[in-house]
């Protein structure tokens, strides 16, 4: 069960990549991680257009997001709060 004094880990993803944050009960971000959608590099700056043959599929990004969030929750003894799909930003790669 969720302890109000325990940190929470949440992940968010879309076709451009994903992010995971560990948040303290006071709302402070204790750890933040971002990854892009490129098969050759997880760096957000190396993300590729969604229609690129080098783009990781959104289903895989969701799985990576959840795996990372669960690992970070364990590392920080935090509650895993799940992952959520976020809206695509129209000018993400502009």
N, C-alpha and C positions, 0 to 999 in steps of 0.2 A: 504494500500500500504506500501511497505517496506521503512522505514526511514533509511537513511544511518548512522544516529547517534544513531540508536536503536540497542540494542543487538539482536542476532539471536540465536534461539534454534534449534538444529539438533539432530536427533536420528539415531543410527546405530544398526542393529541387525543381528544375525545369529542363528543357532541351539544351540549354546553354551550360549546365553544370549543377553543382549543388553546394550548400553550405550547412555547417553544423555548428551549433553554439552550446556551450555549457553555461547556464545562467544561475547565479546564486539566488537564494530566497529574497534578497534585497534588490534583485534586478541587475546586478553587476555581471558583465560578461567575463567569465573566468577563462574561457578558451574559445577560440573561433577558428574554424578551418573552412577553406574554400577550395573547390576543384572545378576545372573547366570540362569541356566535352570532347577534347581531342584524344584520339587513340594513342598519340605519340607523346603527349605531355599532359599532366594533370593541372598545370599552372593555368589559372583563369585567363591570364594574358594571352595564352596560346589557344584559346577556344577557336573553333572553326564554325563556319556557317552551318545551320541545321541541315541543309541539303548536301553537305560535303560527304564524300565517301569515307572521310576520316572522322566523322562525328560519331560519338558513342550514342547508341539508342537510348531514348528516355527511360525505357524499362530497366536498362542496365544502370543508368545513373541513379534511379530510385533505389536499386539494390545496393549500390555503392554507398549512397547516402545513409541508408538504414544501417548497413554494416559499420560504417564510420561512427555514426551516432551511438550505436550500442557499445562499440569499443571505448569511445570517449566517456560514456556513462559509467562503464566499469572502472576506467582509469580514475575518474573523479568521484567514485562512489555516489553517482547521481542517479536520479530517476530518468529512465528513458521515456520520453513523452510522445514518441512517434515521429513520422516524417509527413510533410505535406507538399503537394504540388502547388507551385506559385505561378502566377501569370507571366507569360513571356513578355519581355520588354521589346518594343518594336525596333528600337535603335541600338540593340545590344552590340552588334558588330559594325556599326556605322563609323 
